Amino acid sequence: MKKYFESPDTLIESLKKSKYILNENLAVAVYLSLVRKKPLFLEGEAGVGKTEIAKILSQVLKKPLIRLQCYEGLDINQAAYEWNYGQQIIALQSGNKEESDLFSKKYLIERPLLKAIQGSGENNNILLIDELDRADEAFEAFLLETLSDWQLTIPELGTIVAKNPPIVIVTSNRTREIHDALKRRCFYHWVGFPNRETELEIISMRAPEAGLDLQKQVVSFVQSLRKKNLYKAPGIAETIDWAQALVELNCVALDPQTVDSTMGVLLKYQDDISRIQGSEAGKILDEVMLENLKT
């Protein structure tokens, strides 16, 4: 059985070279998913890097990334395939006997699932089924055939079986529960917020222009902010955005005015912003400065 990485440790090192930091537990989940050729189901808050894993694996393994972005009302036509009815009508009106088979692959429009199943030449693809919780439950049932047997049935053509199954990553922000039948077909991992040390390492890679003192202040502030009872706590993506935004403002250290004026980079809901701006942000900032003096 082909191994993309020799061990979880080599996986960590390979992804780190592409500026993606993952902890040991997540590395084991990704490694086992690749070795056992089983879909990986990643659940967690938005902005913690679930989608980014598929993108980075695509770069590291040099495989095409096929993304299926889920949404309410997603059906087979958008997810798997549909027939090119316009071309079928033209062929029918032409009266050409050679065009009599209207349900051949010539008239088939491939969507993400079918593309992933068929692969690209001798290589397989990476299939990202992103934010599955946004799709309807009925769509989960349709996915079972694909994730169980690596095949897709088209009534007019028959069953298309993958010669080389895709690497599949399914993500969910847990806005609703995903059915057990689908989860059983995957390896599961909860992706949480990183600890202070890991997040600081991420920021140093993604926002190197920010000085070390500013990086520490940014991470400490965000870590404290996540402990507040917010509607939506800032993810890693927001931490990176904030650090980069502060660099653009030539900020070398956090101050109350800069924190207040850039709060919309971190928080995306007005109720959260109103609650934190001003005195609450000042308290957090005082704690951050005191903490950084100790370190």
Short mmCIF file of the C-alpha atoms (twelve columns), coordinates in Angstrom:
data_MODEL
# 
_entry.id   MODEL 
# 
loop_
_atom_site.group_PDB 
_atom_site.id 
_atom_site.type_symbol 
_atom_site.label_atom_id 
_atom_site.label_alt_id 
_atom_site.label_comp_id 
_atom_site.label_asym_id 
_atom_site.label_seq_id 
_atom_site.Cartn_x 
_atom_site.Cartn_y 
_atom_site.Cartn_z 
_atom_site.pdbx_PDB_model_num 
ATOM 1   C CA . MET A 1   0.000   0.000  0.000   1 
ATOM 2   C CA . LYS A 2   1.431   3.337  -1.094  1 
ATOM 3   C CA . LYS A 3   2.370   5.760  1.660   1 
ATOM 4   C CA . TYR A 4   2.432   9.481  1.010   1 
ATOM 5   C CA . PHE A 5   4.337   10.053 4.253   1 
ATOM 6   C CA . GLU A 6   6.536   7.688  6.246   1 
ATOM 7   C CA . SER A 7   4.998   8.684  9.581   1 
ATOM 8   C CA . PRO A 8   2.884   11.379 11.258  1 
ATOM 9   C CA . ASP A 9   6.121   13.167 12.146  1 
ATOM 10  C CA . THR A 10  7.224   13.402 8.509   1 
ATOM 11  C CA . LEU A 11  3.740   14.651 7.633   1 
ATOM 12  C CA . ILE A 12  4.093   17.409 10.241  1 
ATOM 13  C CA . GLU A 13  7.463   18.436 8.832   1 
ATOM 14  C CA . SER A 14  6.258   18.389 5.204   1 
ATOM 15  C CA . LEU A 15  3.226   20.561 5.947   1 
ATOM 16  C CA . LYS A 16  5.317   22.892 8.094   1 
ATOM 17  C CA . LYS A 17  7.492   23.647 5.063   1 
ATOM 18  C CA . SER A 18  4.302   24.871 3.365   1 
ATOM 19  C CA . LYS A 19  3.534   27.055 6.409   1 
ATOM 20  C CA . TYR A 20  0.842   24.857 7.917   1 
ATOM 21  C CA . ILE A 21  1.249   23.866 11.560  1 
ATOM 22  C CA . LEU A 22  -0.744  20.944 12.908  1 
ATOM 23  C CA . ASN A 23  -0.556  19.177 16.253  1 
ATOM 24  C CA . GLU A 24  0.309   15.528 16.752  1 
ATOM 25  C CA . ASN A 25  -3.276  14.300 17.142  1 
ATOM 26  C CA . LEU A 26  -4.426  15.956 13.923  1 
ATOM 27  C CA . ALA A 27  -1.312  14.696 12.143  1 
ATOM 28  C CA . VAL A 28  -2.151  11.118 13.179  1 
ATOM 29  C CA . ALA A 29  -5.725  11.515 11.892  1 
ATOM 30  C CA . VAL A 30  -4.539  12.855 8.516   1 
ATOM 31  C CA . TYR A 31  -1.829  10.173 8.259   1 
ATOM 32  C CA . LEU A 32  -4.222  7.293  8.981   1 
ATOM 33  C CA . SER A 33  -6.755  8.696  6.539   1 
ATOM 34  C CA . LEU A 34  -4.121  8.699  3.783   1 
ATOM 35  C CA . VAL A 35  -2.740  5.258  4.627   1 
ATOM 36  C CA . ARG A 36  -6.096  3.535  5.024   1 
ATOM 37  C CA . LYS A 37  -7.672  5.429  2.095   1 
ATOM 38  C CA . LYS A 38  -10.588 6.516  4.207   1 
ATOM 39  C CA . PRO A 39  -12.332 9.923  4.198   1 
ATOM 40  C CA . LEU A 40  -11.343 12.310 6.978   1 
ATOM 41  C CA . PHE A 41  -14.181 14.164 8.692   1 
ATOM 42  C CA . LEU A 42  -12.970 17.405 10.302  1 
ATOM 43  C CA . GLU A 43  -15.313 19.246 12.615  1 
ATOM 44  C CA . GLY A 44  -14.694 22.480 14.498  1 
ATOM 45  C CA . GLU A 45  -15.264 26.209 14.677  1 
ATOM 46  C CA . ALA A 46  -14.980 28.270 11.507  1 
ATOM 47  C CA . GLY A 47  -11.503 29.642 10.882  1 
ATOM 48  C CA . VAL A 48  -9.451  26.940 12.623  1 
ATOM 49  C CA . GLY A 49  -7.842  25.655 9.408   1 
ATOM 50  C CA . LYS A 50  -10.009 22.686 8.359   1 
ATOM 51  C CA . THR A 51  -10.318 23.733 4.714   1 
ATOM 52  C CA . GLU A 52  -6.685  24.791 4.606   1 
ATOM 53  C CA . ILE A 53  -5.553  21.213 5.291   1 
ATOM 54  C CA . ALA A 54  -6.956  20.063 1.941   1 
ATOM 55  C CA . LYS A 55  -5.335  23.004 0.147   1 
ATOM 56  C CA . ILE A 56  -1.931  22.347 1.708   1 
ATOM 57  C CA . LEU A 57  -2.116  18.597 1.000   1 
ATOM 58  C CA . SER A 58  -2.855  19.453 -2.619  1 
ATOM 59  C CA . GLN A 59  0.322   21.545 -2.771  1 
ATOM 60  C CA . VAL A 60  2.526   19.063 -0.910  1 
ATOM 61  C CA . LEU A 61  1.310   15.953 -2.753  1 
ATOM 62  C CA . LYS A 62  1.021   17.821 -6.073  1 
ATOM 63  C CA . LYS A 63  -2.503  16.576 -6.666  1 
ATOM 64  C CA . PRO A 64  -5.463  18.494 -8.124  1 
ATOM 65  C CA . LEU A 65  -7.858  19.859 -5.519  1 
ATOM 66  C CA . ILE A 66  -11.548 19.472 -6.347  1 
ATOM 67  C CA . ARG A 67  -13.759 21.482 -3.997  1 
ATOM 68  C CA . LEU A 68  -17.443 20.908 -3.436  1 
ATOM 69  C CA . GLN A 69  -18.758 23.892 -1.465  1 
ATOM 70  C CA . CYS A 70  -21.952 22.831 0.283   1 
ATOM 71  C CA . TYR A 71  -25.010 25.015 0.721   1 
ATOM 72  C CA . GLU A 72  -28.705 24.659 1.448   1 
ATOM 73  C CA . GLY A 73  -30.505 23.101 -1.506  1 
ATOM 74  C CA . LEU A 74  -27.392 21.464 -2.994  1 
ATOM 75  C CA . ASP A 75  -28.467 18.540 -5.156  1 
ATOM 76  C CA . ILE A 76  -27.058 15.943 -7.533  1 
ATOM 77  C CA . ASN A 77  -27.015 18.338 -10.503 1 
ATOM 78  C CA . GLN A 78  -24.596 20.719 -8.814  1 
ATOM 79  C CA . ALA A 79  -22.651 18.093 -6.862  1 
ATOM 80  C CA . ALA A 80  -22.194 15.132 -9.201  1 
ATOM 81  C CA . TYR A 81  -23.343 15.543 -12.793 1 
ATOM 82  C CA . GLU A 82  -26.022 16.867 -15.107 1 
ATOM 83  C CA . TRP A 83  -26.935 16.411 -18.724 1 
ATOM 84  C CA . ASN A 84  -26.270 19.136 -21.267 1 
ATOM 85  C CA . TYR A 85  -29.886 19.512 -22.325 1 
ATOM 86  C CA . GLY A 86  -29.136 22.313 -24.769 1 
ATOM 87  C CA . GLN A 87  -26.708 20.160 -26.765 1 
ATOM 88  C CA . GLN A 88  -29.067 17.192 -26.563 1 
ATOM 89  C CA . ILE A 89  -31.883 19.227 -28.120 1 
ATOM 90  C CA . ILE A 90  -29.584 20.468 -30.899 1 
ATOM 91  C CA . ALA A 91  -28.492 16.887 -31.610 1 
ATOM 92  C CA . LEU A 92  -32.083 15.698 -31.648 1 
ATOM 93  C CA . GLN A 93  -33.156 18.406 -34.077 1 
ATOM 94  C CA . SER A 94  -30.227 17.719 -36.410 1 
ATOM 95  C CA . GLY A 95  -31.584 14.298 -37.268 1 
ATOM 96  C CA . ASN A 96  -28.042 12.906 -37.424 1 
ATOM 97  C CA . LYS A 97  -28.112 9.173  -36.671 1 
ATOM 98  C CA . GLU A 98  -24.615 9.390  -35.224 1 
ATOM 99  C CA . GLU A 99  -26.029 11.731 -32.598 1 
ATOM 100 C CA . SER A 100 -28.886 9.394  -31.679 1 
ATOM 101 C CA . ASP A 101 -27.431 8.375  -28.297 1 
ATOM 102 C CA . LEU A 102 -28.391 11.433 -26.304 1 
ATOM 103 C CA . PHE A 103 -27.278 9.933  -22.997 1 
ATOM 104 C CA . SER A 104 -23.644 9.281  -23.771 1 
ATOM 105 C CA . LYS A 105 -20.654 10.795 -21.999 1 
ATOM 106 C CA . LYS A 106 -20.459 13.363 -24.791 1 
ATOM 107 C CA . TYR A 107 -23.441 15.154 -23.269 1 
ATOM 108 C CA . LEU A 108 -22.480 14.654 -19.653 1 
ATOM 109 C CA . ILE A 109 -21.397 17.671 -17.607 1 
ATOM 110 C CA . GLU A 110 -19.060 16.596 -14.824 1 
ATOM 111 C CA . ARG A 111 -19.462 18.166 -11.421 1 
ATOM 112 C CA . PRO A 112 -17.029 17.806 -8.456  1 
ATOM 113 C CA . LEU A 113 -18.038 14.334 -7.238  1 
ATOM 114 C CA . LEU A 114 -17.888 12.742 -10.686 1 
ATOM 115 C CA . LYS A 115 -14.585 14.465 -11.471 1 
ATOM 116 C CA . ALA A 116 -13.104 13.166 -8.227  1 
ATOM 117 C CA . ILE A 117 -14.308 9.607  -8.816  1 
ATOM 118 C CA . GLN A 118 -12.888 9.488  -12.341 1 
ATOM 119 C CA . GLY A 119 -9.519  10.905 -11.284 1 
ATOM 120 C CA . SER A 120 -7.003  12.551 -13.552 1 
ATOM 121 C CA . GLY A 121 -5.119  10.013 -15.617 1 
ATOM 122 C CA . GLU A 122 -3.197  7.593  -13.413 1 
ATOM 123 C CA . ASN A 123 -3.386  9.925  -10.420 1 
ATOM 124 C CA . ASN A 124 -6.152  10.470 -7.929  1 
ATOM 125 C CA . ASN A 125 -7.475  13.830 -6.788  1 
ATOM 126 C CA . ILE A 126 -8.071  15.468 -3.447  1 
ATOM 127 C CA . LEU A 127 -11.788 15.960 -2.914  1 
ATOM 128 C CA . LEU A 128 -12.794 18.624 -0.408  1 
ATOM 129 C CA . ILE A 129 -16.449 18.453 0.661   1 
ATOM 130 C CA . ASP A 130 -16.554 21.762 2.483   1 
ATOM 131 C CA . GLU A 131 -19.061 22.768 5.175   1 
ATOM 132 C CA . LEU A 132 -21.286 19.697 4.804   1 
ATOM 133 C CA . ASP A 133 -23.445 20.961 7.662   1 
ATOM 134 C CA . ARG A 134 -24.783 23.661 5.335   1 
ATOM 135 C CA . ALA A 135 -26.268 21.072 2.957   1 
ATOM 136 C CA . ASP A 136 -29.586 19.298 3.518   1 
ATOM 137 C CA . GLU A 137 -29.706 15.900 5.230   1 
ATOM 138 C CA . ALA A 138 -30.923 14.312 2.000   1 
ATOM 139 C CA . PHE A 139 -27.591 15.162 0.392   1 
ATOM 140 C CA . GLU A 140 -25.762 13.170 3.067   1 
ATOM 141 C CA . ALA A 141 -27.667 10.055 1.983   1 
ATOM 142 C CA . PHE A 142 -26.534 10.603 -1.599  1 
ATOM 143 C CA . LEU A 143 -22.904 10.821 -0.427  1 
ATOM 144 C CA . LEU A 144 -23.009 7.405  1.235   1 
ATOM 145 C CA . GLU A 145 -22.545 5.507  -2.031  1 
ATOM 146 C CA . THR A 146 -19.577 7.651  -2.998  1 
ATOM 147 C CA . LEU A 147 -17.807 7.435  0.358   1 
ATOM 148 C CA . SER A 148 -18.598 3.743  0.947   1 
ATOM 149 C CA . ASP A 149 -17.829 2.125  -2.392  1 
ATOM 150 C CA . TRP A 150 -16.005 4.898  -4.286  1 
ATOM 151 C CA . GLN A 151 -18.595 4.789  -6.994  1 
ATOM 152 C CA . LEU A 152 -21.351 6.904  -8.483  1 
ATOM 153 C CA . THR A 153 -24.437 5.597  -10.255 1 
ATOM 154 C CA . ILE A 154 -25.816 7.419  -13.286 1 
ATOM 155 C CA . PRO A 155 -29.091 5.746  -14.317 1 
ATOM 156 C CA . GLU A 156 -28.595 6.400  -18.041 1 
ATOM 157 C CA . LEU A 157 -24.966 5.186  -18.086 1 
ATOM 158 C CA . GLY A 158 -24.586 2.780  -15.184 1 
ATOM 159 C CA . THR A 159 -22.203 2.769  -12.246 1 
ATOM 160 C CA . ILE A 160 -18.852 4.555  -12.493 1 
ATOM 161 C CA . VAL A 161 -16.276 3.045  -10.130 1 
ATOM 162 C CA . ALA A 162 -13.109 4.872  -9.106  1 
ATOM 163 C CA . LYS A 163 -9.939  3.152  -10.355 1 
ATOM 164 C CA . ASN A 164 -7.912  5.142  -7.852  1 
ATOM 165 C CA . PRO A 165 -10.107 6.532  -5.039  1 
ATOM 166 C CA . PRO A 166 -9.682  10.223 -4.232  1 
ATOM 167 C CA . ILE A 167 -8.282  11.551 -0.983  1 
ATOM 168 C CA . VAL A 168 -11.411 12.895 0.714   1 
ATOM 169 C CA . ILE A 169 -11.649 15.566 3.384   1 
ATOM 170 C CA . VAL A 170 -15.083 16.506 4.712   1 
ATOM 171 C CA . THR A 171 -15.471 19.591 6.907   1 
ATOM 172 C CA . SER A 172 -18.267 20.811 9.151   1 
ATOM 173 C CA . ASN A 173 -18.666 23.912 11.321  1 
ATOM 174 C CA . ARG A 174 -21.251 21.981 13.368  1 
ATOM 175 C CA . THR A 175 -24.198 24.262 12.690  1 
ATOM 176 C CA . ARG A 176 -26.128 20.975 12.745  1 
ATOM 177 C CA . GLU A 177 -25.281 17.360 13.523  1 
ATOM 178 C CA . ILE A 178 -24.126 15.112 10.688  1 
ATOM 179 C CA . HIS A 179 -25.780 11.691 10.544  1 
ATOM 180 C CA . ASP A 180 -23.933 8.745  12.104  1 
ATOM 181 C CA . ALA A 181 -24.175 6.729  8.883   1 
ATOM 182 C CA . LEU A 182 -21.865 9.172  7.129   1 
ATOM 183 C CA . LYS A 183 -19.527 9.639  10.091  1 
ATOM 184 C CA . ARG A 184 -19.015 5.868  10.326  1 
ATOM 185 C CA . ARG A 185 -17.493 5.906  6.866   1 
ATOM 186 C CA . CYS A 186 -14.858 8.430  7.905   1 
ATOM 187 C CA . PHE A 187 -12.080 8.921  10.391  1 
ATOM 188 C CA . TYR A 188 -13.095 11.762 12.696  1 
ATOM 189 C CA . HIS A 189 -11.161 14.610 14.289  1 
ATOM 190 C CA . TRP A 190 -12.253 17.714 16.152  1 
ATOM 191 C CA . VAL A 191 -10.106 20.704 15.173  1 
ATOM 192 C CA . GLY A 192 -9.959  23.104 18.073  1 
ATOM 193 C CA . PHE A 193 -8.267  26.440 18.603  1 
ATOM 194 C CA . PRO A 194 -4.480  26.147 18.964  1 
ATOM 195 C CA . ASN A 195 -2.667  26.797 22.217  1 
ATOM 196 C CA . ARG A 196 -0.618  29.955 22.658  1 
ATOM 197 C CA . GLU A 197 2.703   28.438 21.566  1 
ATOM 198 C CA . THR A 198 1.272   26.888 18.399  1 
ATOM 199 C CA . GLU A 199 -0.607  30.034 17.416  1 
ATOM 200 C CA . LEU A 200 2.520   32.122 17.950  1 
ATOM 201 C CA . GLU A 201 4.421   29.774 15.642  1 
ATOM 202 C CA . ILE A 202 1.683   30.128 13.012  1 
ATOM 203 C CA . ILE A 203 1.746   33.933 13.230  1 
ATOM 204 C CA . SER A 204 5.528   34.037 12.972  1 
ATOM 205 C CA . MET A 205 5.219   32.101 9.706   1 
ATOM 206 C CA . ARG A 206 2.218   33.923 8.229   1 
ATOM 207 C CA . ALA A 207 3.005   37.449 9.432   1 
ATOM 208 C CA . PRO A 208 6.814   37.560 9.729   1 
ATOM 209 C CA . GLU A 209 6.835   41.327 9.137   1 
ATOM 210 C CA . ALA A 210 5.309   41.828 12.576  1 
ATOM 211 C CA . GLY A 211 7.997   42.004 15.229  1 
ATOM 212 C CA . LEU A 212 8.190   39.301 17.887  1 
ATOM 213 C CA . ASP A 213 6.760   41.611 20.567  1 
ATOM 214 C CA . LEU A 214 3.740   42.452 18.423  1 
ATOM 215 C CA . GLN A 215 3.247   38.793 17.511  1 
ATOM 216 C CA . LYS A 216 3.185   37.855 21.197  1 
ATOM 217 C CA . GLN A 217 0.750   40.658 22.008  1 
ATOM 218 C CA . VAL A 218 -1.580  39.700 19.150  1 
ATOM 219 C CA . VAL A 219 -1.651  36.036 20.143  1 
ATOM 220 C CA . SER A 220 -2.129  36.792 23.838  1 
ATOM 221 C CA . PHE A 221 -4.973  39.218 23.073  1 
ATOM 222 C CA . VAL A 222 -6.773  36.729 20.814  1 
ATOM 223 C CA . GLN A 223 -6.278  33.869 23.281  1 
ATOM 224 C CA . SER A 224 -7.872  36.028 26.011  1 
ATOM 225 C CA . LEU A 225 -10.645 37.128 23.664  1 
ATOM 226 C CA . ARG A 226 -11.661 33.511 23.021  1 
ATOM 227 C CA . LYS A 227 -12.352 33.038 26.731  1 
ATOM 228 C CA . LYS A 228 -15.096 35.669 26.568  1 
ATOM 229 C CA . ASN A 229 -18.658 34.565 25.933  1 
ATOM 230 C CA . LEU A 230 -18.753 35.732 22.303  1 
ATOM 231 C CA . TYR A 231 -21.217 34.795 19.588  1 
ATOM 232 C CA . LYS A 232 -18.276 33.980 17.290  1 
ATOM 233 C CA . ALA A 233 -14.773 33.725 18.700  1 
ATOM 234 C CA . PRO A 234 -11.965 34.702 16.302  1 
ATOM 235 C CA . GLY A 235 -10.265 31.824 14.495  1 
ATOM 236 C CA . ILE A 236 -6.685  31.418 13.383  1 
ATOM 237 C CA . ALA A 237 -7.557  33.055 10.069  1 
ATOM 238 C CA . GLU A 238 -8.680  36.201 11.920  1 
ATOM 239 C CA . THR A 239 -5.516  36.222 14.043  1 
ATOM 240 C CA . ILE A 240 -3.397  36.142 10.885  1 
ATOM 241 C CA . ASP A 241 -5.509  38.869 9.259   1 
ATOM 242 C CA . TRP A 242 -5.196  41.065 12.352  1 
ATOM 243 C CA . ALA A 243 -1.424  40.689 12.573  1 
ATOM 244 C CA . GLN A 244 -1.067  41.538 8.879   1 
ATOM 245 C CA . ALA A 245 -3.453  44.497 9.212   1 
ATOM 246 C CA . LEU A 246 -1.449  45.890 12.140  1 
ATOM 247 C CA . VAL A 247 1.710   45.686 10.027  1 
ATOM 248 C CA . GLU A 248 -0.041  47.709 7.314   1 
ATOM 249 C CA . LEU A 249 -0.785  50.355 9.940   1 
ATOM 250 C CA . ASN A 250 2.906   50.441 10.967  1 
ATOM 251 C CA . CYS A 251 1.925   49.260 14.427  1 
ATOM 252 C CA . VAL A 252 4.792   47.928 16.549  1 
ATOM 253 C CA . ALA A 253 2.806   47.449 19.766  1 
ATOM 254 C CA . LEU A 254 -0.875  47.261 20.653  1 
ATOM 255 C CA . ASP A 255 -2.555  50.347 22.056  1 
ATOM 256 C CA . PRO A 256 -6.236  50.966 23.005  1 
ATOM 257 C CA . GLN A 257 -7.045  53.167 19.996  1 
ATOM 258 C CA . THR A 258 -5.564  50.746 17.440  1 
ATOM 259 C CA . VAL A 259 -7.284  47.777 19.074  1 
ATOM 260 C CA . ASP A 260 -10.680 49.509 18.982  1 
ATOM 261 C CA . SER A 261 -10.327 50.734 15.393  1 
ATOM 262 C CA . THR A 262 -9.291  47.296 14.076  1 
ATOM 263 C CA . MET A 263 -11.732 45.165 16.090  1 
ATOM 264 C CA . GLY A 264 -13.737 44.443 12.940  1 
ATOM 265 C CA . VAL A 265 -10.806 42.416 11.619  1 
ATOM 266 C CA . LEU A 266 -11.107 40.033 14.574  1 
ATOM 267 C CA . LEU A 267 -14.833 39.989 15.287  1 
ATOM 268 C CA . LYS A 268 -17.570 39.664 12.683  1 
ATOM 269 C CA . TYR A 269 -20.697 40.431 14.702  1 
ATOM 270 C CA . GLN A 270 -21.619 43.916 15.904  1 
ATOM 271 C CA . ASP A 271 -22.866 42.676 19.293  1 
ATOM 272 C CA . ASP A 272 -19.440 41.133 19.952  1 
ATOM 273 C CA . ILE A 273 -17.628 44.268 18.781  1 
ATOM 274 C CA . SER A 274 -19.794 46.564 20.935  1 
ATOM 275 C CA . ARG A 275 -19.195 44.402 23.958  1 
ATOM 276 C CA . ILE A 276 -15.406 44.259 23.597  1 
ATOM 277 C CA . GLN A 277 -14.565 47.760 22.339  1 
ATOM 278 C CA . GLY A 278 -13.619 50.318 24.950  1 
ATOM 279 C CA . SER A 279 -13.181 49.303 28.577  1 
ATOM 280 C CA . GLU A 280 -13.288 45.526 28.007  1 
ATOM 281 C CA . ALA A 281 -10.612 45.714 25.320  1 
ATOM 282 C CA . GLY A 282 -8.575  47.932 27.664  1 
ATOM 283 C CA . LYS A 283 -8.748  45.327 30.440  1 
ATOM 284 C CA . ILE A 284 -7.624  42.571 28.080  1 
ATOM 285 C CA . LEU A 285 -4.817  44.780 26.794  1 
ATOM 286 C CA . ASP A 286 -3.604  45.493 30.333  1 
ATOM 287 C CA . GLU A 287 -3.528  41.743 31.049  1 
ATOM 288 C CA . VAL A 288 -1.637  41.122 27.809  1 
ATOM 289 C CA . MET A 289 1.003   43.734 28.599  1 
ATOM 290 C CA . LEU A 290 1.449   42.378 32.121  1 
ATOM 291 C CA . GLU A 291 1.748   38.826 30.823  1 
ATOM 292 C CA . ASN A 292 4.325   39.794 28.192  1 
ATOM 293 C CA . LEU A 293 6.408   41.647 30.787  1 
ATOM 294 C CA . LYS A 294 6.634   38.421 32.779  1 
ATOM 295 C CA . THR A 295 7.801   36.479 29.724  1 
# 
